[in-house]
Amino acid sequence: MGVPFFDIRYNLGPGEREALLRRWAAILDHGRFINGPEVAELEDHLCRFLGVEHALACSNGSDALVLALKAVGVEAGDEVIVPSFTFFATAGAVARLGAVPVFADIDPVSYCLDPESAAAKAGRRTKAVIPVHLYGQPAEVGAIRRAVEQAAGHEVVIVEDAAQAVGAVSPEGPCGGLGAVAGFSCFPTKNLGACGDAGFVTTRDPALAERMRRLREHGGGTQYHHDEVGFNFRQDSLQAAALLERLDHLLEYNAARREAAEHYGRLLSDHGLDDRVTAPTVTPGHVFHQYVLRVPRREELRAALQEAGIGSAIYYPVPLHRQPCFAALGYAEGDLAESERAAREVLALPIHPGVDAEMRVAVVGAMASFYSPSRPSCLR
């Protein structure tokens, strides 16, 4: 059985397609293609869904982080602590403002920023920390803040990278409401995916919300009047409309991802693969943007899965402290051992809601055939 890693059409059945086309037809009628009424409606719905006071739609998840960092006062020369094992935009947003990304290591279980490693990187120039809720797993924001502030000897700003974690909840509260501000991505493959590029920022602080509204519109609250140099980070009404339709189904989609993760765990255990691969822990607040294993012989396994028609992906093959664009920062191989080990070992399996139980059985069955070709199948 073929199992694609991701099918962009899984949430575009006849009913969803018709509802989306109706919304898009309304936009063609009113003609406000950028920052139309759908954008304000989306922002209101996001606030209620996430339990935060302010949500501002913007162009994409990468710009959302730039907007957030700029709003909290990160400037050229400031140091911002980030995990090395994450998508490039986490550190790229820091560099875009002329600030310095300071790379720290991850916790080997959650893959999120390790509080002790972050604290070890703190100093007098530390302005902010970006905990990443990687793969939809909430990071330990409170522990990270306490550890870094104690080490730095002053307060630091927490900017959450919640690009992969819309709807995720930690014991501390909803992701997106744990720091000063948070950036989210609505890239089409995300749990809440648009039909193109889109993102949003959240905050509980009305002053920060107001500043971000100005910054996304070239730094001005009134047309042709600019309080500061800002950005063109506006969101298209067509994308806001798509997100409104999909937000109505997000609780269902996230629950389906958790159910799939639990099923994968049972299948791996039934096949006796517990001693071969390390599966992620299923916690109530995890929304499983990705289902990521640690596996031996990764490239061989990927080739075997591909031969069986099964998709997989590596998030991420090169930690950021080893990327050529950051070579001038002086990091070397071995500096962040857990990030480097994760980059060698992780493999993501298909997890989106279009992957049904039969497909998951096929995925794990193919893995079992690769690791234990003589062992009989045991499926559940």
Secondary structure, 3 states (H helix, E strand, C coil): CCECCCCCCCCCCHHHHHHHHHHHHHHHHHCCCECCHHHHHHHHHHHHHHCCCEEEEECCHHHHHHHHHHHCCCCCCCEEEEECCCCCHHHHHHHHCCCEEEEECECCCCCCECHHHHHHCCCCCEEEECCECHHHCCCCHHHHHHHHHHHHCCCCEEEEECCCCCCCEECCEECCCCCCEEEEECCCCCCCCCCCCCEEEEECCHHHHHHHHHHCECCCCECCECCCCCCECCCEHHHHHHHHHHHCCHHHHHHHHHHHHHHHHHHHHHCCCCCCCECCCCCCCCCCCCEEEECCCHHHHHHHHHHCCECCECCCCCCHHHCHHHHHHCCCCCCCHHHHHHHHHEEEECCCCCCCHHHHHHHHHHHHHHHCCCCCCCCC
